[in-house]
């Protein structure tokens, strides 16, 4: 578990216990600006064993950029520090930050637009993207443009998770209208800054589900269990809705062909909204 404002990393037990195992160098966070940077996501190598494979990957905001770094974890302490991918534009907001190892064992990195919406549409920019890279930071094989970019047109992507069919789902924080749940496909353009939520502009891929930004809070992490998608939010009780449709849990096995909208609820949901093809 990472701690944004201190750079500290904790090992959390199934019983809720936690042990400090080290910190990630160079992560910076400012209380004055309420940064959405600092130490962000973490991903453990799928073949980690504490001996021959000790790789753990982090995304962090430094004084100059957002970056992916690799450290070693032997089961007790973190050591080493190797930048894997640098030069992602940083800001006080819209840094994205999730990093995850996919079923194909490549790293997927969610990067925000750093409050520069035009970067999301620039295929030669690392910002406003979902990146797919190797453990050394190179473009993964069979990426759609031959670069690190896997999908683009993202504002501030957050959670990443795969369903039982190996499909990648993503939650994304909207600006003033809609937060989104997206089914991510290689090479697709998810619309920002031209589109927020459902959009009829040519060449844009619409979200599978949206909810109003003033109901339910900003989406954060996402998980898939038994092919149901669960998304946490930063909502507080004052932003909860009494709607019977909850944007926090969805059946992932099939989806409507058009985007859906819903009322909102906060935190891990208590309801499920099945979808049909």
KAPEPE-V543054 format. One record per backbone hydrogen bond with DSSP energy under -1.0 kcal/mol. NH is the residue of the N-H (numbers start at 1). CO is the residue of the C=O. Records with the same first field share a line. If there is no record, write none. Layout:
BEGIN
NH: CO / CO
END
This chain:
BEGIN
3: 8
7: 3
9: 22
10: 1
11: 19
13: 17
16: 13
19: 11
21: 9
24: 7
28: 61
35: 30
36: 92
39: 4
40: 59
41: 97
43: 57
45: 55
48: 45
49: 53
50: 53
56: 71
57: 43
58: 69
59: 41
60: 67
61: 38
62: 65
66: 88
67: 60
68: 85
69: 58
70: 82
71: 56
72: 79
73: 54
74: 77
78: 21
79: 72
82: 70
84: 68
85: 68
88: 66
97: 110
100: 108
102: 106
105: 102
107: 133
108: 100
109: 131
110: 98
111: 129
113: 155
114: 94
116: 113
119: 116
120: 117
125: 122
128: 112
130: 151
131: 109
132: 148
133: 107
134: 138
137: 134
140: 132
143: 140
146: 143
150: 130
151: 130
152: 188
153: 120
154: 128
158: 171
159: 220
161: 169
163: 167
166: 163
169: 161
170: 182
171: 159
172: 180
173: 156
179: 211
180: 172
181: 209
182: 170
184: 168
187: 150
188: 185
190: 152
192: 153
194: 191
195: 191
204: 201
205: 189
208: 181
209: 181
210: 260
211: 179
213: 177
215: 212
216: 239
220: 232
223: 230
225: 228
228: 225
229: 250
230: 223
231: 248
232: 221
234: 218
239: 236
240: 237
250: 229
251: 273
252: 227
262: 210
273: 249
END
